[in-house]
Amino acid sequence: MSFNIGGLPVNGIIADIVKSNREANEQALNQMVQEAKNDPAKTLREIQQPSPFSQFLDIKI
């Protein structure tokens, strides 16, 4: 199998890894876009959740 990177053909196992990673990344990105379209308020709810690290940042004087 071959794959083009910058117009240069790349053959072998590297091409397979690049292609599978690209497909996985595209699928994950498409899933994130669909979730954002279906529930736009989800991002706001996630941002408003308290951080688990906030207890370490609570400084008492």
C-alpha positions in Angstrom: 0.0 0.0 0.0 1.2 3.5 -0.7 0.3 6.9 0.6 1.2 10.4 -0.6 2.6 12.9 1.8 3.3 16.3 0.3 3.2 14.7 -3.2 5.8 12.1 -2.3 4.7 8.4 -2.3 5.3 6.5 0.9 5.1 2.7 0.9 4.8 0.0 3.5 3.9 -0.1 7.2 4.3 3.6 7.7 1.7 4.3 5.1 -0.7 1.9 6.8 -0.2 3.6 10.1 -0.7 7.1 8.7 -3.8 6.0 6.8 -5.4 4.3 9.8 -4.6 7.2 12.1 -6.1 9.6 9.6 -9.3 7.6 9.4 -9.6 7.4 13.2 -9.0 11.1 13.6 -11.6 11.9 10.9 -14.1 9.7 12.6 -13.5 11.2 16.0 -13.7 14.7 14.6 -17.0 13.9 12.8 -18.4 12.5 16.0 -17.5 15.6 17.9 -19.1 17.8 15.3 -22.3 15.7 15.3 -22.5 15.9 19.1 -22.1 19.7 19.0 -24.9 19.9 16.4 -27.2 17.7 18.3 -26.7 19.2 21.8 -25.1 22.7 21.6 -25.6 23.3 25.3 -23.5 20.3 26.2 -20.2 22.3 25.9 -21.6 25.0 28.2 -22.6 22.4 30.8 -19.2 20.8 30.7 -17.4 24.2 31.1 -19.6 25.0 34.1 -18.7 21.9 36.0 -16.3 22.4 38.8 -12.8 21.2 38.1 -11.4 18.3 40.2 -8.3 20.3 40.6 -10.1 23.3 42.1 -9.5 21.9 45.6 -5.8 22.3 45.1 -6.1 25.9 44.0 -8.3 26.9 47.0 -5.9 29.3 48.9 -7.0 30.3 52.3 -5.3 33.3 53.9 
